[in-house]
């Protein structure tokens, strides 16, 4: 399930560059910006796997700016799953928290476990009040992670 969610988020986030359907083969073929045509363009982009290749090589109207792309995916994921993530961070485990760990670069099981433990111990800083919104949550998470050299090594060195 985690892998499916990660793949879906990858495709959702990867169309943030050229028009509503993003970059890729579909965007190159269908350039008219009507909702129906953009839907066909998006479907073509996702089914042909042209967006990841275009982003990697900087072709098909894509940009290789992966850091910004990943932060957009993290932001979107937190917005959609904020309530569950908040609960799982407090508990120190959970499927949605594992997926967030993957989005933050924690690929190995050990780094995901460390990430979950970190979010549990830093819960009061990440979610300081009941009205913390998703943007604040991501900002606070990034600030707290920046102070965790060992966690950053685990997540970005794995």
Helices and strands as residue ranges (DSSP letters): H 2-13, H 25-29, H 35-48, H 50-57, H 66-91, H 95-103, H 109-121, H 123-126, H 134-146, H 149-156
